[in-house]
Amino acid sequence: MPLFDKKEHQYHPNPNVPDNQEVWQLWPSGEIFADYEEYAAALWAQRQPRWSCTITGKSGLTFSEAVESERHAQDALAEIPEVWKAFALRTIQHSIQAIGSVAAAICDHYRDHFLEGEEVLVDFNGQRVYGRIDKISTQVDVASDGGTVEAFRLTLFTDPARQEMLGEGTVLGRSGISRPRQRAINRNLIKRYLKTVASRPNPFHPWIVKDSVAIQYGLLRELPPDLAAALQASGVSLLSDAKKGKKAKRQADAAVEE
């Protein structure tokens, strides 16, 4: 939900009132008020240009504008193919680079490569059909002197919903394969996506993907031993502020018990 003055906004809890009592509902947040003065104050706050979109970071919005901005941003993020979401997550997990550099590297790879599992358009036997890349390998290119060429093993379909399968086929080289126009991704879009799924407590700490997302995509959650050792040697704390607080509390409790 949108931020108010760049801070998380505490929404009004729904009151426990009799069914026949008059209440006021605030739209589009859906908050319900039993007190008109509280309702009016919340309405005034929602109309102030002090809200910001949590996905794009755009500020100076009213609450309604920020909600609409987040809706459009979510729609854009949904256009990122799953295989490229997985690739982006693998790239950001435990990276110590700036998020802009990570996003740029992902987009460079997107421009020059396809991934297994990606849905594409294929020029096959003189016609344009839909396909899913099942396997990418390298073969000797008989048309060149000892060179190699990428071989794409695909399942072919007559429609984008993949309801009617044409069969399987192999395409040599990337010239006969393209992406649907609506599947294009860019650096800003990838940055927005990464900000929704990964964070780090300070600029020196590696990026960490949310546990629920890491589990969903099968990512390694613990820092690699060599990276953890290097960070400790450089004096970078591997604990977030929340974990530091919990650790300090445990140490204080232990001291009291002693």
N, C-alpha and C positions, 0 to 999 in steps of 0.2 A: 504493500500500500504506500501511497505518497508520504514524503517526509515534510514536516512542518518546521520551518527555519533550520532545515537540514538535520533535524533530529526525529527520532521515531515518535510518532504521535500516539498518545494514549486515548483510545476511543471510549466514548461514554458507555458504560454497561447498561443493558436494558433493565428498566425498573420492574420490580415485582409489584404490580398494581392490580386492582380489581378490573374485571372485564368492562365494567360500565364507566370507568374513570377516563376522563379526557387526557389524551397524550398528543405529543407532537413528534413527527418523524422527519428526520433530516435526510435529504436525498442529494447525492447518490451514495453516501456512506451507509444509509440504512439505520442510523442510530435513532433510538426512541427516547424521548424525554417526558417526564411527568411534570417538570417545572418549566414554564414558558421562558423565564429569564435565562435559564441554562441553555435552552434551545436557541434563543436569539443570539446568545454569545457564541455558540458553536457555529451558527449560520453566518454570523459576521466573520468569524475566523476562516471559514471555508471560502468566503468571497475575497479574501485578501490575497494579493500576489506574492505569497510567502511559502508556497508549496513547491516541491520539486519531484521529478520523476525518478524513482529508484533505479530504473534500468538505463535511461539515457543520461541521467545527471542534469537534465535541463531544469533550470530554476526560474523563479519569477512568475510562477503559474498560480492560478486559483486551484482549489481542490478538484473541481470538475475537469479543468484542463489537464491537471496532472494525472487524473484517472484515465482520461482519454489518451494521453501520451503513453502511459504504461500499457494500455490495451493494444495500441498500434505497435509498440515495441515487442510485446509478446507475440503478436501475429508474425512480425518479421523474424523473430527467433525460431518460431515454429517452422519456417521455411528452410532452416539449415538441415541438410540430410543427416540422418542418424549416424551414418558411417563417419561423417566429418565432425559431428559432435564428439564421437568417441576419439577420433584422432586429436581434436583440440584438447580434450581432457587429458589424454596421454602426454601431450606436449607441455601443458601447463603444470601438471602434477610434479611437485618438487623442483620446479624450475626456479632459478634465482634471478632471471632476467626481468626487466621491466615488462609490464603487461603489453605495452605497445610493440615491443620487440617480439614477444611471443606471438601476438596476433599477426604481425607482418610475416613471420616465418611460416605460420600456418597458411596464410594467403599465398605466399610464394609457392608452397608445396601444392596448394589447390590449383594454381595456374598451370603447373607443369606436370601434374600427375593425376591419375585416377586411383581409386581404392577398390579393393575387393568388397563386394556387397553393394557398390554404388549403382544406382539406377541411371541409365543413359539412353541416348538415342543412337541408333546404329544404322549405317549404310550397309545393307546386307542383300546380296544378289540383286542389286539394282533398285532396291526399295528402302524407304526409311521406316524402321520398326523400333519398338521399345525393347530394352534389354537390361539385364542385371549382370554385372561382372561377377563371375563365380571364382575365377582364378586368374592371376597375372603371373606370367613366367617370361623367361628370356629364351629366344631361339636364334639359331644361326640364320642370318639374312642371306639367302641364296642370291639375292640381287646385288649384293655388295661383295667386296673382296675380304672375306673373313670377318665382316661386321656382325652385329647382333640386332635384333628387333624385339620389342615387347609383343607378347602374344596374349590376347585377351580371350579367355574362355567365357562364353556368355550363354545365358538362358534368354530366349527371345520370345516376345509377346506381341500381340496385335494391338493392345491398348495399354494406356498408362496404369490402369488399375490391375494389370497382370491377371486378368480373368481367363484369357484364352492364350495358351502357350503354342508358339509356332514350332519350337524345337530348340536345339542347341547349335552353337556354331563357334568358330574361332576367327577372330579378326587380328591380322598382323599390323602393328603400328597404330598410332593414335589418330591418324588422319580420318579414319572412318568412324570415329566415335566422338560424340559431342554431348553436352549437358543440356537439359531443358532450360530455356531462357530464365524461367522463374527460380531456378536453383542457384543462380549466381550469388556468391557471398563476397563480402569485402571486409577490410580491416576493422572499420567501425562496428560492423555487425558482430564480428568475432569478439572484439573487445567487450561489447555489451554482454554477450553470452558468457564469457569467462568471468566477468564481474558478478554474475548471478550465481555461479557455481564454485568459485574459488576465492580464497582470501589469504592474507598473511598479516601478522601482527606488526611488522615493521619492514622497511625496505631491504633489510639484510637477511630476512628469513625467507626460506623457500615458499612458493605458493602451495597451498594445501586445498585440494578439492573437498567439498562437503562429504562427510562420511556416507550419507545416504546415496549420493551420486556416485561416489567411488565404489561402493558395494554394487550398485546397479550395473556399472560398466566394468566391473572386475579389475579395478586399478589397485596397484600396490599402495597400501596406506601408510606403512612405516617408512621412515626415511631410509634410503640405502645406507649401509654402514659406512662406506667411504665418504659420503656426503655429510652424514652426521658427525663423523670424526673431524672432517675439515672445518665444519662450522664451529664445533666446540673448541678446536685449536685456535680459531680466529676470535674467539670470545663471544660469538653470537649465541644468545639464549635460544634454546629449542622449545621453550614453553611460552604459550600465549599468556597474556595478562591474566585471563581468567584462571588458567592452570597455575600461574604463579601464586595467585591469591589463595587457591585451595591448598597448595603445597605449604605456604606460609602458615595457614590456619592449622594444618596437621602438625607442623613443627611446634607451633605454640601450644597446642593441646597436649602434645607429648611432653613438653617441658613442664606443664602444670601437673601432669600425672606423676612425673619424676619427683 
